[in-house]
Amino acid sequence: MTMNLYAAQNPASSKVAARALDVHYGEKQALFAVDLDIRAGEVTALIGPSGCGKSTFLRCINRMNDMVDGARVSGSLTLDGSDIYDRNVDVVQLRARVGMVFQKPNPFPKSIYDNVAYGPRIHGLARDQAELDEIVMNSLEKAGLLGEVEDRLQESGTGLSGGQQQRLCIARAIAVAPEVILMDEPCSALDPIATAKVEELIDELRENFTIVIVTHSMQQAARVSQRTAFFHLGKLIEVGDTEQIFTNPQQPLTQGYITGRFG
Amino acid sequence: MTEMAQTTAAATRTAETVAARLGRRYAAERRFRALGLASILMSVAFLAILLGTIVQKGWTGFMQTQIALEVSFDPQVIDPDGGRDPLTLDTADYADLVRNAMAARLAPDADRNARRDLSSMVSTMAADQLRRMVTGNPALIGTKATVWLLASDKLDMVSKGQAPRQPGAVGNVLNDRQLAWLGALEEAGQTRKTFNTTFFTAGDSRAPEQAGIWGAVVGSFFSLAITLLVSFPLGVATAVYLEEFAPTNRWTDLIEVNINNLAAVPSVVFGLLGLAVFLNVFHLPRSSPVAGGLVLALICLPTIIIAGRAALKAVPPSIRQAAAGLGASPLQIVSHHVLPLAMPGMLTGTILGMARALGETAPLLMIGMVAFIVDIPKSPLDPSAVLPVQIYLWAGSSERAFVEKTSAAIMVLLLFLVSMNMVAIILRKKFERRW
């Protein structure tokens, strides 16, 4: 099976590539020998039942797992061919290249403007105030939020609705101009209308960013992604074009999951 | 059909049983509420008794009795040579002027004993009062003027009704002759009660009518300033390091347990530590706010650390993750986001710690702050008293007039404590955030 996967993936065009990736949390192993390529300029959806390791895989890519006590990563995980877990890699630099949007909207309790400006400020991306203003406006525009908040940029980001908060978080992530954006169930705390807006946004962002999205909703995976990877009990079971995974899964486990027999 | 009947019967039984127990359940609830209400009422009653006693005993401490006397600024006593030399004017025997004025008013033919009785009705401060008048305006010499002079503590007590007035009564502080004189003065409208500014501007004194809390207030202020300067940065840094940076292992667990234990160590033990370390090893000045403040800082530290860690824990992890996800370094996460959000909680803990430090007595006794200090401290290195120790000292004094001073000082201390706690509550309310 592993060999098949290798054959199906083309390392040359992959932005992120995992080979034999193992993750342990203390005694417990969360990921088993995962081989997965994330292609540039595409939306890759990670699906699978709760506790299958899809979020763990996502959090390996920007090393958010470093913040978890007892987390150990072995195997190889590369971004543009260079090892993410190399000793010389600076986590700060890595996270400037790999942005993240979380499950629950988590704007800083600061103004909308400061929320978006925070990333560029700490990385020194703007030379002056005008440039910073431009970055903030652009990011809000790209996140489809500018029209709604243009006249209240100095109000607190926590005062927005849930869907607006999540788009603010996306604006905040793209303000740093990362190459990859990781999304950890970005719509699970949103109502259907807000979800539709965020999904639309994800589709637009695909032009400029490589996106990896973890989702519990198979409909969402089908709607927004080009490729889908199915995880089960810490193992990558199957990866392929989204259409193929949902219409013609190769593995019985995948078929069982997408037809709702377990999950 | 039978099945259905059975189900109906079971349901009826359930309803009956529940109904039967309902009364008992409500009764239990009523009992519980009544007990809770009773305990609250009891605590309120105790608090009212405590405050009532203090206020009732102490409010007269904010008043003082004065006597109006026609003082003759006799050149023979003040400046026999007529040179108006400032030194002569400054060192003249003004007490004699007071005695003369009293004698002239009450007993023109007084003998030595009578003159002594007369002068003990007026505070020794009266002489200082006249000295200030004369040195400020030498033209007064040779004239006569009616001056309100500070009464002695004994006269003050009788005048305020805190010592018996009847001649021959048990516990008299004035003798029969003095009581008669006082009666004469009062009848002529030559006594009055005014606001006791001395109490708020003077340092400690052996004479109750001249004793004030200002020295202790300044001492407390210096001590608390030192405490704040030392314990706040140390406490915050410790809390941040332990909560945000330190790895979880046996050592940090041990440190945490010890900090929690330190919070429960009797404060007198910290006093002994301060005596051993700050006085005997570092040779800081004994009885000084700097030594006291350092000891109080040790006492405050565990409180501040524990409150600080709780405040840091209360900052949702999502904020940390959001910042980390944008590439903020651990220090940036803490300084830009976590610490500002935790600061109100930390400040609340600090103010509560400070309030505790303000009321501490025992550890300060250990480092010699129990000394009798008259001067107002000018720097944290000067010997000084602090409010609670001042209260302790006055409570142990034998003069009856110190009883009201003690209660008055307690009121001032309580006022400080209440206002500090108010600030803590206001801070908490003001900066409370919704996530």
Interface residues (C-beta under 8 A of the other chain):
Chain A: N62 M64 M67 D69 V91 V92 Q93 L94 R95 A96 G99 M100 V101 F102 K104 N106 P107 F108 P109 Y118 G119 I122 H123 T158 C169 R172 A173 V176
Chain B: P247 T248 P316 S318 I319 R320 Q321 A322 A323 A324 G325 L326 G327 A328 S329 Q332 H336 H337 L341 R433 R434 W435
